[in-house]
Amino acid sequence: MAILTKAPRGTQDVLPEQSAKWQHIEKTAMKVAELFGFKEIRFPTFEHTELFARGVGDSTDVVQKEMYTFLDKGERSITLRPEGTAGCMRTLIEHGLLNGALPVKVSYLTSCFRYEKPQAGRLREFHQFGAELVGAASPAADAEMIAMVSQIFDQLQIEGIELEINSIGCPECRAKYNEALKEYFHSHEEELCETCRGRLERNPMRILDCKSPICHKIGEGAPVILDYLCDDCQAHFDELKERLDSIGIEYTVNPTIVRGLDYYTRTVFEFVSTNIGSQGTVCGGGRYDGLIELLGGAKTPSIGFAMGIERLLLLMENTGVAFPEESTCDIYIGSMGTKASIEAANLVNSLRAEGFKAECDLCGRSVKAQMKYADKIGAKLSCIIGDSELEEGKVKVKNMGDGTSEEVELDELIEYVYEAGLGEIYGTLDSVLNDGISNLKPLNIPPEINF
């Protein structure tokens, strides 16, 4: 039978053998964020189009070329989120989270959608880990966000990523810079792409972010924003560098970084690798002190970042970073006959309640086929229950690693699995509630993701 359809171009399926790698990255990022005081936030996959047109900027490639926008049945213009910050800020404003103690620290795992030419590290549906720190204007907040990204990479054991930083100034000093850019690009106007000719008067900084090779080449000779910073912006940038030096985070000042979204002000940064081809930026972020006011809230300084999960995974695989071993079945309980199958299911459910990964036959296989299945799923222990095992109340438990067997009382099987040192969670919820937290044994987390 022919396949009815395939996944849309620019999307990908994450299969079970890959999902453990995704979970490792996501859990590590969320755990580090928690250490820095960030709490998870979730917001809708789609928003009113105006949110992105105003927040991201109608002169950006994202808004002009890349958004998935449609009319819903109520004739409202709706857009699948192309990035996380605008939707996150809308959520904070709408629910009054900015009226409490500041700064507000939130993090999220989210899918985003942009209509771009698919290539390695760039998909039309992609996933990000993002974090936003809202309500702090100081360079200390900038340094803390960069330090958090750096620690995530350290915990994932990723090497060879370089930090590049820049300042794109405030609206006042940027106005002077824009005039210098207009003067420069007017002398090359005929060479610019059609999109950039339209940007020349409205937002000439966007030309520096154009993906056209011709526009990019012209932009290399453009004036540098760092030469136009006002005293306050220069002092902010100098203190950021001092703080990064103090905590030992190496960086390069790259005056060409402007980021692709209009809401950025002052500090912008990127973590870049040369090990994933042309899509070398694995994390980017910066300060956006005017965004919340633009979206209808009170003026609130903020800074955030997003890192692409697909690009991070590609980088880790390309550089041979080790992932934790995938957790497999602790014990497989095979059976012969209906009564034995029922007993096997009962034992499996009891083991699962204790936090063990246990499985039994669901397909009516022969004993030989059941043992093959146990081996395929990586079961650490296995046993077969038949009529004689039920009568005697005993079963032979096989260690699938070394092939040794040991006879165990059926009513002591759970205790035996405990003593074998298997499972991720030792101790039941009941024991915690009745006897205290001390009876909950530690998580069996691989050492490379301990914190």
C-alpha positions as CSV (number, residue, x, y, z in Angstrom):
1,M,0.0,0.0,0.0
2,A,1.4,3.4,-1.0
3,I,2.1,6.0,1.7
4,L,-0.7,8.5,1.6
5,T,1.5,11.5,2.2
6,K,4.9,12.5,3.6
7,A,5.9,15.1,6.2
8,P,5.8,18.6,4.7
9,R,9.0,20.0,3.4
10,G,11.1,21.7,6.0
11,T,9.7,19.6,8.9
12,Q,11.1,16.5,10.5
13,D,9.9,13.5,12.6
14,V,11.7,12.8,15.8
15,L,11.9,9.1,16.2
16,P,12.1,7.2,19.5
17,E,15.9,6.6,19.1
18,Q,16.5,10.3,18.7
19,S,14.0,11.6,21.3
20,A,16.3,10.7,24.2
21,K,18.9,13.1,22.8
22,W,16.4,15.8,22.5
23,Q,15.3,15.2,26.1
24,H,18.9,15.3,27.3
25,I,19.3,18.8,25.8
26,E,16.0,20.1,26.9
27,K,16.3,18.8,30.5
28,T,19.8,20.1,30.8
29,A,18.8,23.6,29.6
30,M,15.8,23.7,31.9
31,K,17.8,22.5,34.9
32,V,20.5,25.2,34.4
33,A,17.7,27.8,34.0
34,E,16.2,26.6,37.2
35,L,19.5,27.1,39.0
36,F,19.5,30.7,37.8
37,G,16.0,31.3,39.1
38,F,14.0,30.9,35.9
39,K,10.6,29.3,35.9
40,E,8.9,27.7,32.9
41,I,6.2,29.6,30.9
42,R,4.0,28.3,28.1
43,F,2.1,30.3,25.5
44,P,0.1,29.6,22.3
45,T,1.5,28.3,19.1
46,F,-0.3,31.1,17.2
47,E,-1.0,34.8,17.9
48,H,-2.7,37.7,16.2
49,T,-0.5,38.8,13.3
50,E,-0.3,42.3,14.7
51,L,1.8,41.1,17.6
52,F,4.6,40.0,15.4
53,A,4.3,42.9,12.9
54,R,4.7,45.4,15.7
55,G,7.0,43.4,18.0
56,V,9.3,41.7,15.5
57,G,9.2,44.6,13.1
58,D,7.5,44.9,9.7
59,S,10.8,45.7,7.9
60,T,12.4,42.4,9.0
61,D,12.8,39.3,6.7
62,V,10.8,37.4,9.3
63,V,7.7,39.6,8.9
64,Q,8.1,40.4,5.2
65,K,9.0,36.9,3.9
66,E,8.9,34.1,6.4
67,M,5.7,34.1,8.5
68,Y,3.0,31.6,8.2
69,T,0.0,33.8,8.2
70,F,-3.7,32.9,7.5
71,L,-7.2,34.1,8.1
72,D,-9.2,32.0,10.6
73,K,-12.9,31.3,10.2
74,G,-13.7,34.6,11.9
75,E,-11.6,36.4,9.3
76,R,-9.0,37.3,11.8
77,S,-5.3,37.4,10.7
78,I,-3.4,34.7,12.6
79,T,0.3,33.8,12.5
80,L,2.2,30.8,13.7
81,R,4.8,32.1,16.0
82,P,8.1,32.8,14.2
83,E,10.0,33.3,17.5
84,G,9.2,33.2,21.2
85,T,9.9,36.6,22.7
86,A,6.9,38.5,21.4
87,G,4.4,35.9,22.5
88,C,6.1,35.6,25.9
89,M,6.0,39.3,26.5
90,R,2.3,39.4,25.5
91,T,1.6,36.7,28.1
92,L,3.5,38.6,30.8
93,I,1.6,41.8,30.0
94,E,-1.8,40.2,29.7
95,H,-1.6,38.3,33.0
96,G,0.0,41.1,35.1
97,L,3.2,39.3,35.8
98,L,5.1,42.5,35.5
99,N,3.2,44.1,38.4
100,G,4.9,41.9,41.0
101,A,8.6,41.6,42.1
102,L,11.1,42.3,39.3
103,P,13.0,41.0,37.6
104,V,10.7,38.3,36.2
105,K,12.7,35.3,35.0
106,V,11.0,32.8,32.6
107,S,12.2,30.1,30.3
108,Y,10.4,27.9,27.7
109,L,10.7,25.2,25.2
110,T,8.8,26.0,22.0
111,S,8.3,25.2,18.4
112,C,8.6,28.1,15.8
113,F,7.7,28.4,12.2
114,R,9.4,30.3,9.3
115,Y,9.0,29.8,5.6
116,E,12.7,29.5,4.6
117,K,14.6,27.3,2.2
118,P,15.3,24.1,4.2
119,Q,18.9,23.1,4.8
120,A,21.0,21.5,7.6
121,G,20.2,23.3,10.8
122,R,17.4,25.4,9.3
123,L,13.9,24.0,9.1
124,R,10.5,25.5,8.6
125,E,9.3,24.1,11.8
126,F,12.1,24.3,14.4
127,H,12.4,24.2,18.1
128,Q,14.0,26.5,20.6
129,F,14.9,26.8,24.3
130,G,14.5,30.4,25.3
131,A,14.8,32.5,28.4
132,E,13.7,36.1,29.2
133,L,14.8,38.3,32.1
134,V,12.4,41.2,32.4
135,G,12.8,44.3,34.6
136,A,16.5,44.7,34.9
137,A,18.4,47.3,32.9
138,S,21.9,46.8,34.2
139,P,24.9,45.1,32.4
140,A,24.8,42.6,35.2
141,A,21.6,41.2,33.8
142,D,23.3,40.9,30.3
143,A,26.2,39.1,31.8
144,E,24.0,36.7,33.8
145,M,22.1,35.7,30.7
146,I,25.3,35.0,28.8
147,A,26.7,33.1,31.8
148,M,23.6,30.9,31.8
149,V,24.0,30.0,28.1
150,S,27.7,29.3,28.7
151,Q,26.8,27.0,31.6
152,I,24.3,25.1,29.5
153,F,27.0,24.4,26.9
154,D,29.4,23.4,29.7
155,Q,26.9,20.9,31.1
156,L,26.3,19.5,27.7
157,Q,30.1,19.1,27.3
158,I,30.1,21.1,24.1
159,E,33.4,22.7,23.1
160,G,34.5,25.0,20.3
161,I,31.6,27.5,20.6
162,E,32.7,31.2,20.4
163,L,30.8,34.1,22.0
164,E,30.5,37.2,19.8
165,I,29.0,40.4,21.3
166,N,28.1,43.9,20.1
167,S,26.1,46.9,21.1
168,I,23.5,48.4,18.7
169,G,22.8,51.3,20.9
170,C,19.6,53.0,22.1
171,P,17.1,54.9,19.9
172,E,19.0,58.1,20.3
173,C,22.5,57.0,19.2
174,R,21.0,54.7,16.6
175,A,19.2,57.6,14.9
176,K,22.6,59.1,14.2
177,Y,23.9,55.8,13.0
178,N,20.9,55.3,10.7
179,E,21.7,58.7,9.0
180,A,25.3,57.5,8.4
181,L,24.0,54.2,7.0
182,K,21.5,56.0,4.7
183,E,24.3,58.1,3.3
184,Y,26.5,55.1,2.7
185,F,23.9,52.8,1.2
186,H,22.5,55.6,-1.1
187,S,25.8,55.5,-2.9
188,H,25.1,51.7,-3.6
189,E,21.3,51.9,-4.0
190,E,21.2,50.5,-7.6
191,E,23.2,47.4,-6.4
192,L,20.9,46.6,-3.5
193,C,18.2,44.0,-3.8
194,E,14.6,45.2,-4.1
195,T,13.8,44.4,-0.5
196,C,16.8,46.4,0.8
197,R,16.0,49.4,-1.4
198,G,12.6,49.5,0.4
199,R,14.4,49.3,3.8
200,L,16.8,52.2,2.9
201,E,14.6,54.9,4.3
202,R,12.6,53.0,6.8
203,N,15.2,50.9,8.6
204,P,18.7,50.8,7.0
205,M,20.1,48.6,9.7
206,R,18.1,45.8,8.3
207,I,20.2,45.9,5.2
208,L,23.2,44.7,7.3
209,D,21.1,41.5,8.1
210,C,20.2,40.8,4.5
211,K,20.9,37.3,3.3
212,S,21.7,38.4,-0.3
213,P,25.4,37.9,-1.0
214,I,25.5,41.2,-2.9
215,C,23.9,43.2,-0.1
216,H,26.1,41.4,2.5
217,K,29.2,42.4,0.5
218,I,28.1,46.0,0.3
219,G,27.4,46.0,4.1
220,E,30.9,45.0,4.9
221,G,32.0,48.6,4.1
222,A,29.2,50.3,6.0
223,P,29.8,52.5,9.0
224,V,30.2,50.6,12.4
225,I,27.6,51.1,15.1
226,L,30.2,51.2,17.9
227,D,31.5,54.5,16.5
228,Y,28.1,56.1,17.1
229,L,27.3,54.9,20.7
230,C,26.2,57.6,23.1
231,D,28.0,57.8,26.5
232,D,25.4,55.7,28.3
233,C,25.4,52.9,25.8
234,Q,29.2,52.9,25.6
235,A,29.4,52.7,29.4
236,H,26.9,49.9,29.4
237,F,28.9,47.9,26.9
238,D,32.2,48.5,28.7
239,E,30.7,47.3,31.9
240,L,29.4,44.1,30.2
241,K,32.8,43.4,28.9
242,E,34.3,44.0,32.3
243,R,31.8,41.6,33.9
244,L,32.5,38.9,31.3
245,D,36.2,39.2,31.9
246,S,35.6,38.9,35.6
247,I,33.8,35.6,35.4
248,G,36.2,34.2,32.8
249,I,33.9,34.1,29.8
250,E,35.9,34.7,26.6
251,Y,34.3,36.8,23.8
252,T,35.0,38.6,20.6
253,V,33.5,42.0,19.8
254,N,31.8,41.7,16.4
255,P,30.4,45.1,15.3
256,T,28.5,43.4,12.4
257,I,26.0,41.6,14.7
258,V,22.6,43.4,14.5
259,R,20.3,40.3,14.9
260,G,17.3,39.8,12.7
261,L,14.6,41.4,14.8
262,D,13.7,45.0,15.3
263,Y,13.1,45.0,19.0
264,Y,16.8,44.7,20.0
265,T,18.6,47.5,21.8
266,R,22.1,47.9,23.2
267,T,23.6,44.4,23.9
268,V,23.3,41.7,21.2
269,F,25.2,38.5,21.3
270,E,25.6,35.2,19.4
271,F,27.2,31.8,20.3
272,V,28.8,30.6,17.0
273,S,30.3,27.3,15.9
274,T,32.1,26.4,12.7
275,N,31.1,22.7,12.9
276,I,27.6,22.9,11.5
277,G,28.1,24.6,8.1
278,S,26.7,27.9,7.2
279,Q,24.1,27.9,10.0
280,G,26.8,28.5,12.6
281,T,24.8,30.5,15.2
282,V,23.5,28.0,17.8
283,C,22.2,30.7,20.3
284,G,21.4,34.4,19.8
285,G,20.0,37.1,22.0
286,G,20.1,40.6,23.3
287,R,18.4,43.4,25.1
288,Y,15.0,44.7,24.1
289,D,14.2,47.6,26.4
290,G,11.4,49.1,24.3
291,L,9.5,45.9,23.3
292,I,7.1,45.7,26.2
293,E,6.1,49.4,25.9
294,L,5.6,48.9,22.1
295,L,3.2,46.0,22.9
296,G,1.1,48.1,25.3
297,G,2.8,47.6,28.6
298,A,4.8,50.0,30.8
299,K,8.4,50.7,29.7
300,T,10.4,47.8,31.1
301,P,14.0,46.9,30.4
302,S,14.5,43.2,29.3
303,I,17.0,40.8,27.8
304,G,16.6,37.3,26.4
305,F,18.0,34.6,24.2
306,A,17.0,31.6,22.2
307,M,19.0,28.5,21.2
308,G,18.0,26.2,18.4
309,I,17.5,22.6,19.5
310,E,18.1,21.2,16.0
311,R,21.3,23.1,15.5
312,L,22.5,22.2,19.0
313,L,21.8,18.5,18.3
314,L,23.6,18.7,14.9
315,L,26.6,20.3,16.6
316,M,26.8,17.7,19.3
317,E,26.6,14.9,16.8
318,N,29.1,16.4,14.4
319,T,31.7,16.9,17.2
320,G,31.2,13.6,18.9
321,V,29.7,14.8,22.2
322,A,28.6,11.8,24.2
323,F,24.9,11.5,25.1
324,P,23.8,9.6,28.2
325,E,22.9,6.0,27.5
326,E,19.2,5.5,26.8
327,S,17.3,4.0,29.7
328,T,16.0,0.6,28.9
329,C,13.7,-2.0,30.4
330,D,14.7,-3.1,33.9
331,I,12.9,-6.5,33.8
332,Y,10.9,-8.4,31.3
333,I,8.4,-11.0,32.7
334,G,7.4,-13.6,30.1
335,S,4.6,-16.0,30.5
336,M,3.1,-19.3,29.3
337,G,-0.7,-19.6,29.5
338,T,-3.5,-17.2,30.5
339,K,-3.1,-17.5,34.3
340,A,0.6,-16.9,34.1
341,S,0.0,-14.0,31.7
342,I,-2.4,-12.4,34.3
343,E,0.2,-12.9,37.1
344,A,2.9,-11.4,34.9
345,A,0.8,-8.3,34.2
346,N,0.1,-8.0,37.9
347,L,3.8,-8.1,38.8
348,V,4.7,-5.7,36.0
349,N,2.1,-3.2,37.3
350,S,3.5,-3.5,40.9
351,L,7.0,-3.0,39.7
352,R,6.0,0.1,37.7
353,A,4.3,1.5,40.8
354,E,7.7,1.2,42.5
355,G,9.4,3.2,39.7
356,F,10.8,0.3,37.7
357,K,10.6,-0.1,33.9
358,A,8.9,-3.4,33.5
359,E,7.2,-5.1,30.6
360,C,5.4,-8.3,29.8
361,D,4.0,-10.1,26.7
362,L,1.1,-8.4,24.9
363,C,1.2,-10.3,21.6
364,G,0.7,-14.0,22.6
365,R,4.3,-14.9,21.5
366,S,6.1,-18.2,22.2
367,V,8.6,-18.3,25.0
368,K,11.4,-18.2,22.5
369,A,10.0,-15.1,20.8
370,Q,9.4,-13.4,24.1
371,M,13.0,-13.8,25.1
372,K,14.1,-12.4,21.7
373,Y,11.9,-9.4,22.3
374,A,13.3,-9.0,25.8
375,D,16.8,-8.9,24.3
376,K,15.8,-6.4,21.6
377,I,14.4,-3.9,24.1
378,G,17.5,-4.2,26.3
379,A,15.9,-5.7,29.3
380,K,18.4,-6.1,32.1
381,L,16.6,-8.9,33.8
382,S,14.1,-11.5,32.5
383,C,12.0,-14.4,33.7
384,I,9.3,-16.7,32.5
385,I,6.2,-17.6,34.5
386,G,4.4,-20.8,33.7
387,D,2.1,-23.3,35.6
388,S,5.0,-24.7,37.7
389,E,6.2,-21.3,38.7
390,L,2.7,-20.4,39.9
391,E,2.4,-23.6,41.9
392,E,5.8,-23.3,43.5
393,G,5.7,-19.5,43.9
394,K,9.2,-19.3,42.5
395,V,10.7,-18.0,39.3
396,K,14.2,-18.1,37.8
397,V,15.4,-14.6,37.1
398,K,18.0,-14.3,34.4
399,N,20.7,-11.5,34.2
400,M,20.6,-10.6,30.5
401,G,24.1,-9.2,30.7
402,D,26.1,-12.1,32.0
403,G,23.6,-14.9,31.5
404,T,23.5,-16.0,35.1
405,S,20.2,-17.0,36.8
406,E,18.9,-17.0,40.3
407,E,15.7,-18.5,41.8
408,V,13.5,-15.9,43.5
409,E,10.3,-16.2,45.4
410,L,7.5,-14.5,43.4
411,D,6.4,-12.4,46.3
412,E,10.0,-11.2,46.8
413,L,10.5,-10.3,43.1
414,I,10.1,-6.6,43.7
415,E,12.6,-6.6,46.6
416,Y,15.0,-8.6,44.4
417,V,14.8,-5.9,41.6
418,Y,15.5,-3.3,44.3
419,E,18.6,-5.1,45.4
420,A,19.8,-5.4,41.8
421,G,20.1,-1.6,41.9
422,L,17.8,-1.0,38.9
423,G,15.3,1.7,38.2
424,E,15.4,5.5,38.1
425,I,13.3,6.2,41.2
426,Y,13.7,4.1,44.3
427,G,11.0,4.4,46.9
428,T,7.3,4.9,46.3
429,L,5.1,7.9,46.7
430,D,3.3,6.2,49.6
431,S,6.6,5.8,51.5
432,V,7.4,9.5,51.0
433,L,4.0,10.6,52.2
434,N,3.9,8.2,55.2
435,D,7.5,8.1,56.3
436,G,9.1,11.3,55.0
437,I,11.4,12.4,52.2
438,S,14.4,10.4,53.6
439,N,12.8,7.2,52.3
440,L,12.9,8.4,48.7
441,K,16.2,7.0,47.3
442,P,18.2,9.2,44.9
443,L,17.6,9.5,41.2
444,N,19.9,7.3,39.1
445,I,21.0,10.2,36.8
446,P,24.1,9.8,34.6
447,P,27.0,11.8,36.1
448,E,27.4,13.9,33.1
449,I,24.1,15.7,33.7
450,N,24.4,16.0,37.5
451,F,24.4,19.6,38.9
